[in-house]
Amino acid sequence: MRKKTLWIITMAFLCLVLYTIVISRMNRQTNVIFGGVDGAYVSSDSVTFTDPNATEETPVPTENIWPDIDITLDIYSIVNNDNLLSSAYEPEVTKIGITRYMLFRTDHVAELDAMLDAMIEAGFTPYVAGAYRTYSYQSQMFNTKASQIAYEMAGGKTVDYDDPSGIYQEAVEEAKKITMMPGASEHQLGLAVDLLDRERSRYVYEDMDQDFFAWLDEHCWEYGFIKRYPTRKLLLTGWDEPWHYRYVGKEAAKFIMEQGICLEEFYSHYVPDFTY
């Protein structure tokens, strides 16, 4: 009888511990735009994770090994809240080969298709979860998110969208931390893709196929791509999206990936007054 009682107490304790862990993770979750074809928001705590190895220091490669490039080309453009694209910016785009209607820059889609084909040959099942987005589409997603936050902040009551000091403006500032503003998304460039392995397409990075991303991080430069928002560069880029890959051309991509720097660090070498 005593053994049975002890067993019941032990199981109850374990259940309490499990419940505490689950609730704790739920409280840490945030709705994150993951770019899919419908622009759906998904629950993920990946962007709230701060890598203890994150750094604000830029490594300084030997001066004479930096690529000789024209930094004014748009494949090197920095796009963020401080460097917005015009609403009129609309590159020529073409359908990505393995997708039904995802689009990428016409002049570089061949490199992306080649990388995806190589992944398939390596045994993976790549899935393009996000690619080119227009300014208006990004605007729609951002406004939807801001409205959702405002509604929640107001406790489900009507919000005055015109009040410059009201709840909606607070919601806009919160939305900026979760979803890129219209004009601030690299997806509008037509040079960025969000990649998953279709067989393991959960939206929490730690649960994704790490072999899939290990392959990408080793080979993406061969096709001109870089991991654009690695977790360890969160303090520099402002974003933690290790599934987001950006085309910058083979020469720059090789250098960036080998040196372990981000695009901001690369760009600032050629534009000394650039701040980030």
Buried (B, 14 or more C-beta within 10 A) or exposed (E): EEEEEEEEEEEEEEEEEEEEEEEEEEEEBBBBBBBBEEBEBBEBBBBEBEEEEBEEEBEEBEEEEBBEBEBEEEBBBBBBEEEBBEBEBEBEBBBBBBBEEBBBBEBBBEBBBBBBBBBEEEEBBBBBBBBBBBBEBBBBBBBBBBBBBBBEBBEEEEBEBEEEEBBBBBBBEBBBEBBBBBBBBBBBBBBBBBBBBBEBBEBBBEEBBEEBBEBBBEBBBBBBBBBBBBBBBBEBBBBBBBBBBBBBBBEBBBBBBEBEBBBBBBBBBBEEEEEB
